[in-house]
Amino acid sequence: MVVFDFITKKDLRASLEADFKEMTSCLEAGCWKAVHVLAGSIIEALLVDYLLASNIRNGSQDPLAMTLADLISICRKEKIISQKATDLCNVVKHYRNLIHPGRSIRLNEKTDEPGAKIALSLVEIIVAELSKARSENYGYTAEQIVTKINRDPSVVAILKHILKSTNETELERLLLEVLPQKYLDNMLSPFVSEGRVLPAF
């Protein structure tokens, strides 16, 4: 399962989650070109966000102004993504360009189910690699800590170690935003799932 918990910007995280959900729906519906386009868009957003958060630039070029090819290149150069992910990114980048009808007709290329499945797998690979790089280089995000605890309660035994390597900003977010919101969500979930009236506060 793909989890975007290493993205600290709430709006971006929500947008990526929505796009990934739409991409899986497109795959199920046989909309191969849409899968490629969404995969390219998600990957581009993920790489831009990582470079911005890490303050990594390609010379003086702002990541927001870089092409997908430039983003892939600099992320490989900085060893943020693997060579395998880089190679697959270049394939998806090529197919993503087929959104332009003239190019698609001129090159006589079509998208298909195997390619769409590869595009989906690539998004999963990029998410895993960026999540790992984020936690190794900058510590866990507040969301990653909560996800870890939810997935494996035994992680509580090493929680002290995890919190020590977490930066102050994320610790503050964990205590003041993420944990209270998670607690509130858990408290209200029985009301929402059963369609009951929420309690007045």
N, C-alpha and C positions, 0 to 999 in steps of 0.2 A: 504493500500500500504506500502511495506517495504522500509524504507529509512535508508541508512547507514551513515547518516550525522554526527554521533557521532564518527566516525572513522576519525582521523586527518591525517593519512598517505594516501596520494592520491593514490599511487599504490595499497595499500591493499584495499582501498575503491572500486577502479575500479575492482579489482579481485573479491571481494565479490559480487558486483553488477552483474558481468558477470556470476558468478557461480549460483546466485539466478535466473537469467534469464534462464540459462540452466536447472536448476532444474524444473522451471515451465513448460518449453518446454517438459522435460522428463515426467512430470506428464500428460500433454495433450496427449503425444504420447503413454502412457501406459507402460513406462519403469520404473517399480516400484523399482527395485533394484538400478538403477542409482539415483533415487530420494533420497533413504535412504543414499547412499554413499555421495552424494553431501550435504545433510542436515548435516550429521556427520562432514564433512569437514568444512562447513561454521561455525557450532557451535564451533568446536575446534579452528578455527582461531579467532573467536570473543572472546572466553574466554581467549585464550593466550594473545591477544592484550590488553584486559582489565586488566589482571593481570600485564603485563609488564608496561602499562601506569600508573598503580596505585602502582607499586613497591611492589606487594604482592607476597610473596614466601611461598612455603610449606617447612618450615625449610630452608635448604640451596639449595633446588632443584629449578633449573631454570624452569619457565613455559614452555619454548621451549622443555624441556626434559620430560615433564609430559605426561602421557597417558591421553586419553579423560576421563577415569574414575577418575583420580586424579584431573583433571581440574574441573570436575563437583562437586566433593567432596569439594574442597577448596572454590569454588565459593558459594556453599551452606553454608559452615561453616562461611564465611565472610558476609553472607546475601546479596550477590550480585544478586542471582537468588532465586526465590521462591521454595517452596517444590513441587508445581505442576510441575514447569519447570524441577526440578531435577528428578522427577519420570519419566517424559516423555523423558528426556535426556537419562536415563538409558535404556529405551525401544529402542530408536533409536540407541544407542551405541551397543546394542545386535544385531540388524538387520544389522548395518553397518559391523559387523564382518563377515556377510555372503558373503562378497565380495570374501572371500577365498573359492574356490570351494569345497575343502575337507571338510571344516566345514559345508557348506551348505548341502552336501550330507549326512555327518555323522549325523547331527541333524535332517535331513529330514524336514527342515523349508523352507518356501517360502515367498517371499514378495508379497503383494497384494495392491489393490487400497486403501482400508481404511487405511492401515498402511502408505502408501505413503502420503496420505492427512494429517495424523497426523504428519508425519515428516515435511511437509511444514508448518503446523500450529505451530509446535514447533519452527522452525526458526523464525517465526513472533513473537512468545512470547518472545524468547530470545533477539531478537533485541529490542523489546519494553522495556524489563526489564533492559537491559544494557544501553540503551539510557537514561532511567529515572535515573538509578544509576549514570551514568556519569554526568548528569546535576546537580543532587542533591549534589554530593560529590565534583565535580571539576568545576562546572559552565558549561555554554553552549559552544560548539565549534562554530567557525565562521560559519560553514555550517549549524548548527542547527538554528542559529539566522536567517540566510537568508531563510531557509525552513519555519520557523515560520511566517516570514513576508509575504512570498509568499502564504502560506495557509490561513492566516487570517490577512488582512491589519489592523484590529483594534488593533493588538498587538503593533502597533506603539505608542499607548497611554502609554504602560508600558515599552517601549524600554529603557528608561533611567534606570529603575530598573534592567532590564536584563543586560545591559552593565556594571552596577556597580558591578554585581556579576560575571562578566566574567574576567578571568585572563588576564594578560598583553600580554602573547604570543598569545592567541586567538584574542584579540583586534587588535594586530598588523597584524595577518593573515587576519582578517576581512577587515581591511582598505587597506592593501597593496596587498593582493592576491585574496580573495574570492569575494569581491564586484566589483573590477575592472574586474575580469573574468566574473562575472555574467552580468555586464553591456555590456561587449564586446559580450557575447553570445546573449544577447537580441538584440543588434544592428545588428548582422550578421544573426540572425535567418530568417528574411524575404528573404534574398539572398539565404540561404541554402535551405529553404523549396520550393522556386520557381525555383531553379536551375539556378539562375542568377549568373553572374560573380561577384566575390567579389571585392570591391573597393580596389585600390592600396593604401598602406600606406607609 
